[in-house]
């Protein structure tokens, strides 16, 4: 099995550097162009199954990139809910919620943002969705479209990283990662790749 793990394309809130996870923002014009470029890249992968977060920035990115392939939607692949931080920039959060923000930055695993998911609950949700998706072992190329946080969790889970190291994995907008499995052994053949965005200008 080959698994392609893909972060959704650009939204306006990405450009504005706002925290958002549960907020269901849409792709912007550049995000749609990124999906079109990814579609050209994926023609080389012989994709036969596509799964996605149900948030529209991920699901639409999947549908545009994979054309006529049916997209299976999983709520468990959603980004973490940032609670009271949703829709705010770091500067705004630090001004409005300085104490809890500094605690969360310094110790995110034991500090829960009000009205948000804890990192432990979030990670368990994502891994449960991932395990459900791959429960049927098939010799296929599978695409999973999701968000930056879930991608780090899934890749950390596959690679056996401790929970602190997971967050050091870079996952840029529209990033493509490829994991190949053979007899339950894995090989990371591509990590946080966005070079295809430059190949098809």
N, C-alpha and C positions, 0 to 999 in steps of 0.2 A: 504494500500500500504506500502511496505517496500522498502526503497531506500538505496542501498549500494553505497557509494561515495568512490572512490578508486584513489589514486595517482599512477602514472606510476612507473615502476621499475627503477633501476639504469642505468645511462649512464656514459660514461667516464668524461663528464663535471661536473657531480655531484661530482665525486671523486676528480676532480681538483678544486672544489669549485668556478666554474665560474658562472657569471650571464648569464642566457640564458632563453629566453622565446619564441621569434619568430623563433629562429634558430632551424632547424628541425633535431636535433641530434637523433641518434639511440640508442636503448638499447645495453648495453654491455653484455658480457657473464653472469655476475652475475644477470643482469636485467632479462635475459631470464630464469634463474633458479628460480628467484623470481616469475615469471609468472607461472611456472610449480607448484610451491608450492601453489600459490593462487588458481590454478585450483582445487587442492585437497580440499582446504578449502571451495570453493564455491559449491562443490557437496552437501553440507549440506543446501544450501539456496534455491534450486528449482528456479533458475533464469529463467525468461521467456522473458526478454527484456534487451538489452545491447546498451548503447549509449557511444560515445567516442569523444574526441577531434580528429581533423584530423591530428595532428602532429604524426609522425610515432612512437615516443617513447610511446605515449598513445594508439594509435590504435593497434599497434602490441601487446602491453601488454594485451589489451582487447581480441584480437583474440586468443592469446595463453592461457589466463586464462579461457576463456569461450568456447573454442573448437568449436563446430558446430553451436553455436547460432549466428545469423546474427548480425553484428555490424552496428548501425546507426551512421553516422559521422556528427558532428556539428562543424563548424569553430568557432562558438561563444564560445566554451569551451577551446579555445587555452589559453596558458599562456600569461601574459602581455608581450608586446614588450618593452624591455629595451633600445631600441635605441642605442646610442653610447656606452652603457655599455655592450652590447652583446658580449659574448666570453671572457670577462675580469674578473679577480679576484678582490676582494675588494682592495687588495694592489695595483694592476695595475690601477684601477679606481682612487683611492685616489692620485696616483702619476701623472696620466695624466689629470684628470678632478677634481682636489681637491675642487675647489670652489662650483661647481654645485653638486658634490657628498655630501659634507657636508650640503648644503642647503636641498638636497633631504632626507638625513638621518634624519635631524632635523624636517623637515616639508614636508613629502611626498605628502600631499593632495593639497598643493598649488604650489609645485615645479614640473615642468614637465621636464624630461630628454630630451635633444635634440633628435629628430627623434623617440621618444618613445610615447606610449600611456599615457595619464594621468590616475590616479587611478580612477577618476570618470567615464571616458569613458570606461575603462576596466571593472569596476564593472557593469555598465549598460549592456554592451555586454554579460557578463556571465549570469546575471540574466535573460536577454531576452531569451537566449538559454535554461536555466533551466526551465523557465515558458513554453516555447514551448514543451519541452520534457514531462512535467507532465500535459499538458493541457488536455490530455485524461485520465480521472480518472479511474484507473483499480485496482482491488484487486490482485496485482501481486508483485513479487520481481523484482526490476529494478536495474541494475548496471549502474553507470555513471563513466567512466574512464576519468580522466583529470589530472590537474597539481596542485602544491601546492597553488598557488595564487587563482585560480578559486575555489578550495575546501574551502578555508577560506571564500571567498565571499559567496558561496552558503550556507555554514553552518551558517554563520553570519546572512544571510537573513532569513533562516528558524527559527533561534533562536531569532531573533529580536535584535541582538547586534548592538551597534552604530559602526560607521565605524572605529573608533580607536581601539575598543576592538577586532574587527575581526582579526587583525594581530597578536594577542597574542595566537591564536589557533595553536597548534602544528600540523604539517602534515609532517611526516617523509616519506622517500622514500618507496613506496609500501604500504603506510598506508591504512587501511580499516576502514571506518566509517559506522555505520548503524543507520538509522533514521526510526522509525515506525510511521505511521499515522493511526489514527482512528477518523472518524468524524471531520477531519481537525485539530485535536489535535495531537501534535507530542511528541515523546519520543526518546531521544538520548540513544540508547542501547549499542553503541560501539563508542569509539572515539580514533582516531590515533593509531589503533591496528596493530602491526607487529609481534605479538607472533606466528602467524602461520608460520613465516619464520624459527622459531626454532623447531617447532613441526615436520616438515618434512625435516630433514637434508639430 
